[in-house]
């Protein structure tokens, strides 16, 4: 216990004399001068009551000059706390007093406490493995309270994950002999708790049955605190609902009823974006590109989603994408996804790429998916055989299998200001070349008609909130393709509003690439903001005739704000690469309306 000496100041009132009157007048004249703050600091002097304690104190660092007495007392308390956490349980400040500008402390350190034995009382084998408890770890080792608290917490966490949220951990048969502690570790589980129902509160068409399967809360299932902790994060990942307040759990005897407070968001989309680019085939003319999207989400409140996208990226080049998501496949927590991608590159080639994916949401670690993908690349008849060889084009059919991992804790699906998104992908498969009648047989003599192919992908987005109305986005995206022979129509496409701004859509061909982004967003409303961005890219093209690498970058600004018709977006960007100078002549303007219903 700390006892601080109290110093009482006595104020003496002398009689007024002539000299004192003059001194008062002089002091009044200098009253306008600011007083200098005191510069004296409080010194801290700590001494142990015995030689053993002095030896222990040499191992601890603490401040010896402090700004005031309150800071000095706090430093003493912190030192005593550190000693107690390091097994010196009887450490205390026996004497504390002020002398001039120094706080003198006489410290009792005492002997360190050690575990003589910590025996297992009623912990089962599964709990022993989960908590990491072994009796041999608690023999002749220092008794550190923090370590024991962590052991208690691991045991309680296990109990809370397995239906016992009211469990307690305690020590039985405690004995202390000459600073040696012996005890028995006991767990009182109380009673098992199971889920009752999920109550959805608010104006939403989302079916409770779908949410229970998505959140993995089944009636009669043992209570799991990890599931409750994950509710808010998992609900935020659904674009068609918004949580109005955090979920709650109410216990009624041995039943747990979960309440989620939701309201529907306008998530169905019909939108279009128009782009104006310099036409490379006509001088001083503009090429109009465009994009149209249709997304229907949460069909009949079941979580099903359907999406279609059409894009005209250049003269004669078209992209068509489709996607369908079916959650809770056959009543399970698995999600089935089907995707379709078609790219027609002017009159050169066309690729068709369907994909099937099976995903599973975990409570702590995000979403894991397995997928299979078929890719069919065909050259068009308008291309001459000589042109095919110059462009390194070939017909091929590729079948790949892969794994995808997604972690998302962004605070909002559409307008995040805080959180992180991580996506990793790995794929492996086989590619088979198809003979083209337009090419001579000698073209295939030096090629392996069947070869393996590997693919890697990564996407990391981190939103850092800056104050009340702004956020900073740091993003990294990259993909890499590995194969004995890569053709032009095998490659990734880079450039445009969704990847590297400041360039035409699909401007670059890359066998591997990475794009990092810094974007500052200043929010004027919950769904409106202005932005400044910088995109730095790297790409590599591993081709026999068209090998290349470059470090293109793009800069620009834009706005996004809500209107009665939807969300209006306007982005102006400039880009520089080996093939495009940094010039307003090559600037890109993208604008459009995203209508939600």
C-alpha positions as CSV (number, residue, x, y, z in Angstrom):
1,X,0.0,0.0,0.0
2,X,1.3,3.4,-1.0
3,X,1.3,6.2,1.7
4,X,2.1,9.7,0.4
5,X,3.2,12.3,2.8
6,X,1.1,15.4,2.7
7,X,2.8,18.8,2.8
8,X,0.7,21.7,4.1
9,X,1.7,25.2,3.1
10,X,1.1,28.0,5.6
11,X,0.4,31.5,4.3
12,X,1.6,34.3,6.7
13,X,-0.1,37.7,6.4
14,X,2.5,40.4,7.4
15,X,1.6,44.0,8.3
16,X,1.6,46.5,5.5
17,X,4.7,48.6,5.6
18,X,6.0,51.3,3.3
19,X,8.5,49.0,1.7
20,X,5.8,46.4,1.3
21,X,3.5,48.9,-0.4
22,X,6.2,49.8,-2.8
23,X,6.8,46.1,-3.5
24,X,3.1,45.6,-4.3
25,X,3.2,48.5,-6.7
26,X,6.2,47.1,-8.4
27,X,4.6,43.7,-8.7
28,X,1.5,45.3,-10.2
29,X,3.6,47.0,-12.9
30,X,5.0,43.6,-13.9
31,X,1.7,41.8,-13.8
32,X,1.4,42.1,-17.6
33,X,4.6,40.0,-18.1
34,X,3.8,36.3,-18.6
35,X,5.0,34.0,-16.0
36,X,7.5,31.3,-17.0
37,X,6.3,27.8,-16.2
38,X,8.2,25.9,-13.6
39,X,11.0,23.8,-15.0
40,X,11.8,21.6,-11.9
41,X,11.1,17.9,-12.4
42,X,10.3,15.3,-9.7
43,X,13.2,12.9,-9.2
44,X,12.4,9.3,-8.3
45,X,14.6,7.4,-5.9
46,X,13.8,3.7,-5.5
47,X,15.7,1.5,-3.0
48,X,15.1,-2.1,-2.0
49,X,14.8,-3.1,1.7
50,X,17.2,-6.0,1.3
51,X,20.2,-7.0,-0.8
52,X,18.3,-9.6,-2.7
53,X,15.6,-7.1,-3.7
54,X,18.3,-4.7,-4.8
55,X,19.7,-7.4,-7.1
56,X,16.3,-7.9,-8.7
57,X,15.7,-4.2,-9.2
58,X,18.8,-3.9,-11.3
59,X,16.9,-5.9,-14.0
60,X,14.1,-3.3,-14.3
61,X,14.2,0.0,-16.1
62,X,12.1,2.9,-14.9
63,X,12.0,6.6,-15.4
64,X,13.9,8.5,-12.7
65,X,13.0,12.1,-13.8
66,X,9.3,12.8,-14.2
67,X,7.3,16.0,-14.9
68,X,5.2,16.0,-11.7
69,X,4.5,14.0,-8.5
70,X,1.4,12.3,-10.0
71,X,3.6,10.8,-12.8
72,X,6.2,9.7,-10.2
73,X,3.5,7.9,-8.2
74,X,2.2,6.2,-11.4
75,X,5.7,5.0,-12.3
76,X,6.1,3.4,-8.8
77,X,2.7,1.6,-9.3
78,X,3.8,0.4,-12.7
79,X,7.1,-0.9,-11.3
80,X,5.3,-2.8,-8.5
81,X,2.8,-4.3,-11.0
82,X,5.7,-5.5,-13.2
83,X,7.3,-7.2,-10.3
84,X,4.1,-8.9,-9.3
85,X,3.6,-10.1,-12.9
86,X,7.1,-11.6,-12.8
87,X,6.2,-13.9,-9.8
88,X,7.2,-11.5,-7.0
89,X,3.6,-11.5,-5.7
90,X,4.3,-9.8,-2.4
91,X,6.1,-6.8,-4.0
92,X,5.0,-3.5,-2.5
93,X,6.0,0.0,-1.8
94,X,6.4,0.0,2.0
95,X,7.5,3.6,2.4
96,X,6.9,6.6,0.1
97,X,7.7,10.2,1.0
98,X,8.7,13.4,-0.6
99,X,11.9,15.2,0.2
100,X,12.5,18.5,-1.6
101,X,12.0,17.6,-5.3
102,X,12.5,13.8,-4.9
103,X,10.1,11.0,-4.3
104,X,11.8,8.4,-2.1
105,X,10.5,4.9,-2.2
106,X,11.5,1.9,-0.2
107,X,10.4,-1.2,-2.0
108,X,9.8,-4.7,-0.6
109,X,10.5,-7.2,-3.4
110,X,10.3,-10.5,-1.6
111,X,10.9,-14.0,-2.9
112,X,9.5,-15.2,-6.3
113,X,6.7,-17.6,-6.2
114,X,7.0,-20.9,-8.2
115,X,4.6,-23.7,-9.1
116,X,5.2,-26.8,-7.1
117,X,2.4,-28.5,-9.0
118,X,-0.7,-27.6,-11.0
119,X,-2.7,-30.8,-11.2
120,X,-5.5,-31.6,-13.7
121,X,-8.8,-31.9,-11.9
122,X,-11.6,-32.6,-14.4
123,X,-10.4,-31.4,-17.8
124,X,-11.0,-33.9,-20.6
125,X,-8.5,-34.9,-23.2
126,X,-10.0,-32.6,-25.9
127,X,-9.8,-29.6,-23.6
128,X,-6.2,-30.4,-22.6
129,X,-5.2,-30.4,-26.3
130,X,-7.1,-27.2,-27.1
131,X,-5.8,-25.3,-24.1
132,X,-2.3,-26.6,-24.3
133,X,-2.3,-27.5,-20.6
134,X,0.2,-30.1,-19.3
135,X,1.1,-30.7,-15.7
136,X,4.8,-30.9,-16.5
137,X,4.7,-27.3,-17.7
138,X,3.8,-26.2,-14.1
139,X,6.6,-27.8,-12.1
140,X,9.3,-25.6,-10.6
141,X,8.5,-22.7,-12.9
142,X,7.7,-19.1,-11.9
143,X,4.1,-18.4,-10.9
144,X,3.2,-15.6,-13.3
145,X,-0.4,-14.4,-13.0
146,X,-0.7,-13.3,-16.6
147,X,0.3,-16.7,-17.9
148,X,-2.3,-18.4,-15.6
149,X,-5.0,-16.0,-16.8
150,X,-4.2,-16.8,-20.4
151,X,-4.6,-20.5,-19.5
152,X,-7.9,-19.8,-17.9
153,X,-9.1,-17.8,-21.0
154,X,-8.1,-20.6,-23.4
155,X,-10.2,-23.1,-21.3
156,X,-13.1,-20.7,-21.2
157,X,-12.9,-20.0,-24.9
158,X,-13.1,-23.8,-25.6
159,X,-16.1,-24.1,-23.3
160,X,-17.9,-21.1,-25.0
161,X,-17.3,-22.7,-28.4
162,X,-18.8,-26.0,-27.3
163,X,-22.1,-25.0,-25.7
164,X,-21.0,-23.8,-22.2
165,X,-21.1,-20.0,-22.2
166,X,-21.5,-19.9,-18.4
167,X,-18.5,-22.0,-17.5
168,X,-16.0,-21.0,-14.8
169,X,-12.4,-22.0,-14.1
170,X,-11.1,-22.1,-10.5
171,X,-8.3,-23.6,-8.4
172,X,-9.0,-26.2,-5.7
173,X,-6.9,-27.6,-2.9
174,X,-4.5,-24.6,-3.0
175,X,-1.5,-24.8,-0.7
176,X,1.5,-22.4,-0.4
177,X,4.7,-23.7,1.3
178,X,7.8,-21.5,1.3
179,X,6.7,-19.5,-1.8
180,X,5.8,-22.7,-3.7
181,X,2.2,-23.0,-4.9
182,X,0.3,-26.3,-5.4
183,X,-3.3,-26.5,-6.7
184,X,-5.8,-28.4,-8.7
185,X,-7.3,-26.9,-11.9
186,X,-11.0,-27.3,-12.1
187,X,-13.7,-26.5,-14.7
188,X,-17.4,-26.0,-13.8
189,X,-19.3,-26.1,-17.1
190,X,-22.7,-25.1,-15.5
191,X,-25.2,-26.3,-18.1
192,X,-25.2,-26.8,-21.9
193,X,-26.9,-24.1,-24.1
194,X,-28.3,-24.7,-27.6
195,X,-29.7,-22.4,-30.2
196,X,-33.4,-21.8,-30.2
197,X,-34.3,-19.5,-33.2
198,X,-33.0,-16.6,-35.2
199,X,-35.2,-13.5,-35.0
200,X,-34.9,-11.0,-37.9
201,X,-35.9,-7.5,-36.7
202,X,-36.5,-4.8,-39.3
203,X,-37.9,-4.2,-42.8
204,X,-36.3,-6.9,-44.9
205,X,-37.5,-9.6,-47.3
206,X,-34.5,-11.8,-46.5
207,X,-35.7,-15.1,-45.2
208,X,-34.6,-16.2,-41.7
209,X,-34.2,-19.7,-43.0
210,X,-31.5,-18.5,-45.5
211,X,-29.8,-16.4,-42.8
212,X,-29.7,-19.3,-40.3
213,X,-27.9,-21.5,-42.9
214,X,-25.6,-18.8,-44.0
215,X,-24.7,-17.8,-40.4
216,X,-24.6,-21.5,-39.5
217,X,-27.0,-21.2,-36.6
218,X,-29.2,-24.3,-36.6
219,X,-31.9,-24.9,-33.9
220,X,-30.7,-27.5,-31.4
221,X,-27.0,-26.9,-32.2
222,X,-24.7,-26.2,-29.3
223,X,-23.9,-22.6,-28.6
224,X,-20.7,-21.3,-30.2
225,X,-19.3,-17.9,-29.2
226,X,-17.1,-17.8,-32.4
227,X,-20.3,-17.8,-34.4
228,X,-21.7,-14.9,-32.5
229,X,-18.5,-13.0,-32.8
230,X,-18.6,-13.5,-36.6
231,X,-22.2,-12.4,-37.2
232,X,-21.5,-8.8,-37.8
233,X,-18.6,-9.5,-40.3
234,X,-20.6,-12.1,-42.2
235,X,-23.7,-9.9,-42.5
236,X,-21.6,-7.0,-43.8
237,X,-20.5,-9.2,-46.7
238,X,-24.1,-9.4,-48.0
239,X,-24.7,-6.5,-50.4
240,X,-28.5,-6.5,-50.2
241,X,-28.9,-6.0,-46.4
242,X,-27.6,-3.6,-43.8
243,X,-27.3,-4.1,-40.1
244,X,-28.9,-1.2,-38.2
245,X,-27.4,-2.3,-34.9
246,X,-25.1,-5.1,-33.6
247,X,-26.6,-8.6,-33.2
248,X,-27.8,-9.6,-29.7
249,X,-28.1,-12.9,-27.9
250,X,-30.7,-13.5,-25.2
251,X,-30.5,-16.6,-23.0
252,X,-33.7,-18.2,-21.7
253,X,-32.8,-21.1,-19.4
254,X,-30.7,-23.4,-21.6
255,X,-31.7,-21.8,-24.9
256,X,-30.0,-19.0,-26.9
257,X,-32.1,-16.8,-29.1
258,X,-30.2,-14.6,-31.6
259,X,-31.5,-11.3,-32.8
260,X,-30.3,-9.6,-35.9
261,X,-31.4,-6.0,-36.8
262,X,-31.5,-5.6,-40.6
263,X,-33.0,-3.5,-43.3
264,X,-32.9,-4.0,-47.1
265,X,-30.5,-2.0,-49.3
266,X,-31.1,-1.1,-52.9
267,X,-28.7,-3.7,-54.3
268,X,-30.2,-4.7,-57.7
269,X,-28.4,-2.8,-60.4
270,X,-29.0,-1.6,-63.9
271,X,-26.2,0.7,-64.9
272,X,-24.1,1.8,-67.8
273,X,-20.8,3.6,-68.3
274,X,-19.7,5.4,-71.5
275,X,-16.0,6.1,-72.3
276,X,-14.5,8.5,-74.8
277,X,-11.1,7.5,-76.1
278,X,-8.9,8.7,-79.0
279,X,-9.6,6.5,-82.1
280,X,-6.3,4.9,-83.2
281,X,-7.7,4.3,-86.7
282,X,-9.0,7.8,-87.3
283,X,-7.1,10.9,-86.5
284,X,-8.8,13.6,-84.3
285,X,-11.8,11.3,-83.8
286,X,-13.2,9.8,-80.6
287,X,-14.0,6.2,-80.1
288,X,-17.0,5.6,-77.9
289,X,-16.7,2.6,-75.6
290,X,-19.3,1.4,-73.2
291,X,-20.4,-1.0,-70.5
292,X,-23.8,-2.3,-69.3
293,X,-24.5,-4.3,-66.1
294,X,-27.5,-6.1,-64.7
295,X,-27.3,-7.5,-61.2
296,X,-30.3,-9.1,-59.5
297,X,-29.4,-9.9,-55.9
298,X,-31.3,-11.7,-53.1
299,X,-33.9,-13.2,-55.4
300,X,-37.1,-13.8,-53.4
301,X,-35.1,-13.3,-50.1
302,X,-33.1,-16.5,-50.6
303,X,-29.7,-14.9,-51.3
304,X,-29.5,-16.1,-54.9
305,X,-27.8,-13.7,-57.3
306,X,-27.7,-13.3,-61.1
307,X,-25.4,-11.0,-63.0
308,X,-24.8,-10.0,-66.6
309,X,-22.2,-7.6,-68.0
310,X,-21.6,-6.4,-71.6
311,X,-18.6,-4.3,-72.5
312,X,-17.4,-2.8,-75.7
313,X,-13.7,-2.1,-75.1
314,X,-12.6,-1.1,-78.6
315,X,-13.7,-1.1,-82.2
316,X,-14.9,-4.7,-82.8
317,X,-13.9,-6.0,-79.4
318,X,-16.6,-7.2,-77.0
319,X,-16.7,-8.7,-73.5
320,X,-19.6,-10.7,-72.2
321,X,-19.7,-12.0,-68.6
322,X,-22.4,-13.9,-66.7
323,X,-22.6,-15.1,-63.1
324,X,-25.0,-17.0,-60.9
325,X,-24.7,-17.8,-57.2
326,X,-26.8,-20.3,-55.3
327,X,-26.2,-20.3,-51.5
328,X,-27.2,-23.1,-49.1
329,X,-26.9,-25.9,-51.7
330,X,-29.4,-28.6,-50.7
331,X,-29.7,-27.0,-47.3
332,X,-26.0,-27.0,-46.6
333,X,-23.7,-24.1,-45.9
334,X,-22.0,-24.6,-49.3
335,X,-22.4,-22.0,-52.1
336,X,-22.5,-23.0,-55.7
337,X,-21.3,-20.5,-58.3
338,X,-21.3,-20.5,-62.1
339,X,-19.4,-18.0,-64.2
340,X,-19.2,-17.4,-68.0
341,X,-16.7,-15.2,-69.8
342,X,-16.5,-14.4,-73.5
343,X,-13.9,-12.2,-75.2
344,X,-13.9,-11.3,-78.8
345,X,-10.8,-9.4,-79.8
346,X,-11.7,-7.5,-83.0
347,X,-11.3,-9.9,-85.9
348,X,-8.3,-11.8,-84.4
349,X,-9.5,-14.4,-81.9
350,X,-12.2,-15.3,-79.5
351,X,-12.0,-17.0,-76.1
352,X,-14.8,-18.7,-74.1
353,X,-14.2,-19.5,-70.4
354,X,-16.9,-21.1,-68.2
355,X,-16.3,-21.9,-64.6
356,X,-17.9,-23.8,-61.8
357,X,-17.1,-23.1,-58.1
358,X,-18.1,-24.5,-54.8
359,X,-17.5,-22.2,-51.8
360,X,-17.7,-22.6,-48.0
361,X,-17.8,-19.8,-45.4
362,X,-15.9,-20.4,-42.2
363,X,-16.5,-18.5,-39.0
364,X,-13.0,-17.1,-38.5
365,X,-11.0,-17.6,-41.7
366,X,-13.2,-16.3,-44.5
367,X,-14.4,-18.2,-47.5
368,X,-12.7,-21.2,-49.2
369,X,-13.6,-22.3,-52.7
370,X,-12.6,-25.0,-55.1
371,X,-13.3,-24.6,-58.8
372,X,-12.8,-26.0,-62.3
373,X,-12.5,-23.9,-65.4
374,X,-12.6,-24.7,-69.1
375,X,-11.0,-22.3,-71.6
376,X,-11.4,-22.5,-75.3
377,X,-9.3,-20.1,-77.4
378,X,-9.9,-19.9,-81.2
379,X,-8.4,-17.8,-83.9
380,X,-10.8,-16.2,-86.4
381,X,-10.8,-17.1,-90.1
382,X,-10.1,-13.5,-91.1
383,X,-6.5,-13.7,-89.8
384,X,-4.0,-14.9,-92.3
385,X,-1.6,-17.7,-91.3
386,X,1.4,-15.3,-91.5
387,X,-0.4,-12.9,-89.2
388,X,-1.1,-15.8,-86.7
389,X,2.6,-16.6,-86.5
390,X,3.6,-12.9,-86.1
391,X,1.1,-12.4,-83.2
392,X,2.0,-15.8,-81.5
393,X,-1.7,-17.0,-81.7
394,X,-2.9,-20.5,-81.5
395,X,-6.0,-22.5,-81.0
396,X,-6.0,-24.3,-77.6
397,X,-8.3,-25.9,-75.0
398,X,-7.3,-25.7,-71.3
399,X,-8.8,-27.4,-68.3
400,X,-7.7,-26.2,-64.9
401,X,-8.6,-26.9,-61.2
402,X,-8.0,-24.5,-58.4
403,X,-8.4,-23.1,-54.9
404,X,-9.6,-19.7,-54.0
405,X,-9.5,-18.0,-50.5
406,X,-11.3,-14.8,-49.6
407,X,-11.1,-12.8,-46.4
408,X,-13.3,-9.7,-46.0
409,X,-13.9,-7.5,-43.0
410,X,-14.7,-4.2,-44.8
411,X,-17.1,-2.1,-42.8
412,X,-19.4,-1.6,-45.9
413,X,-19.9,-3.5,-49.1
414,X,-20.2,-0.5,-51.4
415,X,-18.6,2.4,-49.6
416,X,-15.9,1.0,-47.2
417,X,-13.9,3.3,-45.0
418,X,-12.2,0.8,-42.8
419,X,-11.1,-2.8,-43.0
420,X,-9.2,-5.3,-45.2
421,X,-9.9,-7.6,-48.1
422,X,-7.6,-10.4,-49.1
423,X,-8.1,-12.9,-52.0
424,X,-5.6,-15.6,-53.1
425,X,-6.0,-18.0,-55.9
426,X,-4.0,-21.0,-57.2
427,X,-4.9,-23.1,-60.3
428,X,-3.2,-26.0,-62.2
429,X,-4.3,-27.8,-65.3
430,X,-3.4,-29.0,-68.8
431,X,-3.5,-27.2,-72.1
432,X,-3.9,-29.0,-75.4
433,X,-3.1,-27.3,-78.7
434,X,-5.5,-27.7,-81.5
435,X,-4.2,-27.8,-85.0
436,X,-5.4,-25.0,-87.3
437,X,-5.9,-25.7,-91.0
438,X,-4.5,-22.3,-91.8
439,X,-1.1,-23.1,-90.4
440,X,1.5,-25.4,-91.9
441,X,2.2,-28.7,-90.1
442,X,5.8,-27.5,-89.6
443,X,4.5,-24.9,-87.1
444,X,3.5,-27.6,-84.7
445,X,6.6,-29.8,-85.1
446,X,8.6,-27.9,-82.5
447,X,5.7,-27.5,-80.0
448,X,4.4,-29.8,-77.3
449,X,0.8,-30.4,-78.2
450,X,0.0,-31.0,-74.5
451,X,1.5,-29.1,-71.7
452,X,0.8,-28.2,-68.0
453,X,-0.2,-24.7,-66.9
454,X,-0.1,-23.0,-63.5
455,X,-1.8,-19.8,-62.4
456,X,-1.4,-17.5,-59.3
457,X,-3.5,-14.6,-58.3
458,X,-3.5,-12.1,-55.4
459,X,-5.7,-9.1,-54.4
460,X,-5.2,-7.1,-51.2
461,X,-7.2,-4.0,-50.3
462,X,-6.7,-2.1,-47.1
463,X,-8.9,0.9,-46.2
464,X,-7.6,3.2,-43.5
465,X,-10.0,5.8,-42.1
466,X,-8.6,9.3,-41.9
467,X,-10.7,11.4,-39.7
468,X,-14.5,11.5,-39.9
469,X,-14.9,12.1,-43.6
470,X,-12.0,10.6,-45.5
471,X,-10.3,7.3,-46.1
472,X,-7.1,6.0,-47.8
473,X,-7.2,2.9,-50.0
474,X,-4.0,0.9,-50.5
475,X,-4.5,-1.9,-53.0
476,X,-2.3,-4.6,-54.7
477,X,-3.5,-6.8,-57.5
478,X,-1.5,-9.3,-59.5
479,X,-1.6,-12.5,-61.5
480,X,1.0,-14.8,-63.1
481,X,0.8,-17.6,-65.7
482,X,3.4,-20.3,-65.9
483,X,3.6,-22.7,-68.9
484,X,6.2,-24.1,-71.3
485,X,4.5,-22.2,-74.1
486,X,2.3,-19.1,-73.8
487,X,0.4,-17.6,-76.7
488,X,-1.0,-14.1,-77.0
489,X,-4.6,-15.2,-76.6
490,X,-3.6,-17.0,-73.3
491,X,-2.6,-13.9,-71.6
492,X,-4.2,-11.6,-69.0
493,X,-5.6,-8.3,-70.2
494,X,-4.7,-5.1,-68.3
495,X,-5.8,-1.5,-68.5
496,X,-9.0,0.4,-68.1
497,X,-11.2,1.6,-65.3
498,X,-11.2,-1.7,-63.4
499,X,-7.5,-2.4,-63.4
500,X,-5.0,0.3,-64.6
501,X,-6.6,3.7,-65.2
502,X,-5.3,6.1,-67.8
503,X,-5.3,3.5,-70.6
504,X,-7.7,1.9,-72.9
505,X,-9.6,-1.2,-71.7
506,X,-7.5,-4.4,-72.3
507,X,-4.6,-2.2,-73.6
508,X,-1.8,-4.5,-72.4
509,X,-1.2,-8.2,-72.9
510,X,0.6,-9.8,-69.9
511,X,1.8,-13.2,-68.8
512,X,2.3,-11.7,-65.3
513,X,1.5,-8.3,-63.9
514,X,1.0,-6.4,-60.6
515,X,-0.8,-3.1,-60.0
516,X,-0.6,-1.1,-56.8
517,X,-3.0,1.7,-56.0
518,X,-3.1,4.6,-53.6
519,X,-6.5,6.3,-53.6
520,X,-7.7,9.1,-51.3
521,X,-11.4,9.5,-50.8
522,X,-13.1,12.5,-49.3
523,X,-16.7,11.7,-48.4
524,X,-19.3,14.4,-48.6
525,X,-22.1,12.0,-47.6
526,X,-22.4,8.3,-46.7
527,X,-22.6,7.4,-50.4
528,X,-20.8,10.3,-52.1
529,X,-17.1,11.1,-52.3
530,X,-14.4,12.8,-54.4
531,X,-11.2,10.9,-55.1
532,X,-7.5,11.2,-56.1
533,X,-5.6,8.2,-57.2
534,X,-2.2,6.9,-58.4
535,X,-1.9,3.4,-60.1
536,X,1.6,1.9,-60.5
537,X,1.8,-1.1,-62.7
538,X,4.3,-3.7,-63.8
539,X,3.7,-6.3,-66.5
540,X,5.7,-8.9,-68.4
541,X,4.9,-10.5,-71.7
542,X,6.8,-13.8,-72.3
543,X,6.4,-14.3,-76.1
544,X,9.0,-15.5,-78.6
545,X,8.4,-12.6,-81.0
546,X,6.6,-10.0,-78.8
547,X,8.5,-10.3,-75.5
548,X,8.3,-7.1,-73.4
549,X,8.1,-5.6,-69.9
550,X,7.2,-2.2,-68.7
551,X,6.2,-0.1,-65.7
552,X,3.1,1.9,-66.7
553,X,1.3,4.2,-64.3
554,X,-1.9,6.2,-64.2
555,X,-3.0,9.3,-62.2
556,X,-6.3,11.1,-62.0
557,X,-9.3,12.3,-60.0
558,X,-13.0,11.7,-60.0
559,X,-16.3,12.1,-58.1
560,X,-19.1,9.7,-57.2
561,X,-22.4,11.0,-55.7
562,X,-26.0,9.9,-55.4
563,X,-28.8,11.4,-57.5
564,X,-32.4,10.6,-57.8
565,X,-31.7,8.3,-60.7
566,X,-28.8,6.5,-59.0
567,X,-25.1,6.9,-58.3
568,X,-23.3,9.2,-60.8
569,X,-19.6,8.6,-61.4
570,X,-17.0,10.6,-63.3
571,X,-13.3,9.8,-63.5
572,X,-10.6,11.6,-65.5
573,X,-7.3,9.9,-65.8
574,X,-3.9,10.1,-67.5
575,X,-1.5,7.3,-68.2
576,X,2.1,6.8,-69.2
577,X,3.9,3.7,-70.7
578,X,6.4,2.9,-73.3
579,X,3.5,2.9,-75.8
580,X,1.7,6.0,-74.6
581,X,3.2,9.3,-73.5
582,X,1.9,11.3,-70.6
583,X,-0.3,13.8,-72.5
584,X,-3.7,15.3,-72.2
585,X,-4.2,14.1,-75.8
586,X,-4.4,10.5,-74.5
587,X,-6.5,11.3,-71.4
588,X,-9.5,9.1,-70.5
589,X,-12.9,10.2,-69.3
590,X,-15.3,7.6,-67.9
591,X,-18.7,8.5,-66.6
592,X,-22.0,6.7,-65.9
593,X,-25.0,6.2,-63.8
594,X,-25.4,3.2,-61.5
595,X,-29.1,2.8,-60.9
596,X,-30.2,0.7,-57.9
597,X,-33.6,-0.7,-57.2
